[in-house]
Amino acid sequence: MAKFLRVCYICGKQFGLHSIIIHEPQCLEKWRTENEKLPKHQRRPEPRKPEAIKTDGSHDAAATNAAAFASANAQLIPCENCGRSFLPDRLSVHQRSCKPKDGGLSSRTPESSTGYSSPPAIRRPRTVVCYLCGREYGTTSISIHEPQCLKKWHIENDKLPRHLRRPEPKKPEVISSTGKGAYDIDALNEAAWRSSQEQLVPCGICGRTFLPDRLIVHQRSCKPK
């Protein structure tokens, strides 16, 4: 997860520091509208924005993002036909084409009499981290993005002073410890994230690090103190 992205505690999507301030009130209003449309036994209490504090009193952004994502997962509602979980506005779309199957959830005793309960396992759609820029993409999009990102990397690297130019990064590979040749995608994403951080270049004035194309923009306004 990119360093300065923040997770919406309602929908689980990521936004920049400024965008999240605009997005969350709108997302909460949409949540209320969709929640009111649900059957009474499926309506949920309004989510509360989580906040993680470090022992020194400062905000822990990573822990806050993790708590926000957990909060967003708690807003998902299971389809009574197949058991997959969705945000309320997407559930109604899904159920137009999802039909009950023999032995499926619809044939079992409904749990609505005891109120809504979250499914035991809610999984986030799988994303893959680009080893060059550190952004996340779907498993199909990443194969399109990375060659383009590498081409951009070469262009920006060639613009740097010689002492700041870096060797071309190598895409990391992590094999599962099971020995069956399967990829451990969580470990792969962690390695890709570390690789992307190694591409950052420090500003010669303030010392903060940036991707090369952002460093050029930053230095236009960064003045020596």
N, C-alpha and C positions, 0 to 999 in steps of 0.2 A: 504494500500500500504506500502510495506516494506520501512523502513526509508531511506536506501541508494540506492534504485532503482531509475532509471531515465527513463522517458517515451520518446520514439523516436517521434519527432514532425512530422514525415512523415508517419510511419506505426502504431503508437500507442502502440507498444510492449514495454515491460519493460526490462531494462538491468542494469547490475552493472556499477559502476562509470567508470571503465576502459574499459569495453566492449562497452559502448555507444559511446566512442570516435572512436572506430574502426568501429562500425556498421553504424553510421549516414552517413559518406561519401559514403559507399557502397549502403545504402538505397536510398540516393539522386540520385546516378547514375542509379539505377534500376528505380526510379521514372521517371527520364527523358526519359529513353528508353520506358517505358510503356506509358508515356504521348504522345510521338511522334506517337505511334500506334493508338491513339484514333482519331475519326472523329474530324475535326477542331472545331466544335461547342462544343465539350466536353473537349477540352484541357484546362488545368488550368494554371494560373501563378505559377511560382516556389514558393514553400512554404518557408517562412523565419523562422529561428529558434527563438522562443520566449525567452525572458529573463525577469524574474521578480526580481525586486530589492526592498529590504526593505527600510524603511525610514532612517535607519542608514547606507545605502550604501552597505550592504551585500546582498548575493543572497538568495532569498526565494525559497527553493527547492520545497516545496509543491505547491506554486503558479506557479512555472515554469512547474512542471509536469502537472498541470491542464491546463495551456495554451498550452502545447505540445500536450496533448490529444485532446483539441479542434481543434488544427491545423491538427492533423491526421484525425479527423472526417471530416474536410473540404475537404480532398482528396478523400472521398468516392463518387462514382458515382451511380446514381439510374439505375436499370434495367428498360428498356422501356416497359417490359412485365408485371412485377409484382410490381415494385416500390421499392423493397428492394435495399439497397445500398451496394456497394462492392469497394474494392481497384481495380484498373484497371486490374491487372493480374488475379484476382479472378472473375471479372465480365465476362470475356470472357469464363472462365470455366463454370460459372453458366448458361450463356445464351445458352450453348449447349443443356441443358435439360429443360430450362424454355420456355414454349410455351405461346403465347398470349391467353388470355381468353376474352370472350365476355364482354364488359363493362370495360375491364382492361385499363391500361394506354395506350396500343398501339392503342386503338380505339378512344382516345381523340386527340384533337389538340396538336401536339408536341410543346414544348417550345423552340426547337432548333433555331428557327428564331430569338429569342431574346438573344441567348447565354445560356450557362449552368448556372443553378441555383440549389443550394443545396436543398435537400428535407427538409421539415419543421422539421422533427424529425429524428435524427440519434442516434441510441442506441448502446451502447457497449454490446457485448455478456456478459451475466450475469456470474459473478464469485462470489465465496464464500471464505471468509477468514478463515483459520484454526485458531482455538482459542488457539493452542499450539505454533505454530511457526510463525504465522502471514503472511504466504505466501498465495497467491490466487490460487484457483483451480476452474475448471468447476463444475457445479452442480452434475455431475455424478462422477467425479474424487474425489471430497471431501469425499464421503462416503467410498472410498477405502483408501484414504490417512490418515484420522484422526485416525483410529485404529492403523495403523502402526506408526504414529507420537507419539501416546500416549505410545506405547510400548517402543519406543526409549527414550521418556521423562523419563520413569521409570528407564531405564538402566543408563542414564546420571545422574539422580537425586541421584541414589544410590552411584554413584562414588564421589559425593560431600562430603566435610566435614560435619559432622552432623549439625553444626550451620547454614549451607547454604542450607540444604535440605528443600524443600517446600511441602506443602500438595498438593495432586493431584488436578489439576485444574478441574473445572466443566464447561461443555459446556453451554454457555449462551443461553437463549431462550428469544426472544422478540416477543410479540404478537401485532398485529396491533390494533390501537386504535379504529378501526371500530367495534370491539367486535364480529366479525364473526369468530374468531379463525385463521385468516390468519396470516402468518409470515411477519413481516416488515423486508425485507432482508437488507435494508440499515442500519437500527438500529442494526440488528443482526451482520452485518459485523463490525460495530463500536464497539459493545460489545466484539466481538471476537478479534479485534485488541487490545483493552485495556487488555483483558485477556492474550494475547500473550506477551504484554509488561511486565506484572507482572511476567512472567517466567524468565526474564532476571536477571542475577547474576552479581554483581559488581566485578571488578578486585580489589584485595586487594592492588595493587600497584598504579595504575593510577586512579581508580574509575570509568572507563568506564564500561558500562554494556554489557553483551553478553549472548546468549544462552549457556547452560552448555558445550556442545561439542565444541563451538567456544572459550569459555573462556580458556579451556585447551590449545588450539592452541595458543591463544593470549599470555598467560603467559610464553610461551617458549621464547618469544623475548622481553617481557616487563620487563624492569629493573628499580629499584628504582632510582629516581633522587637525 
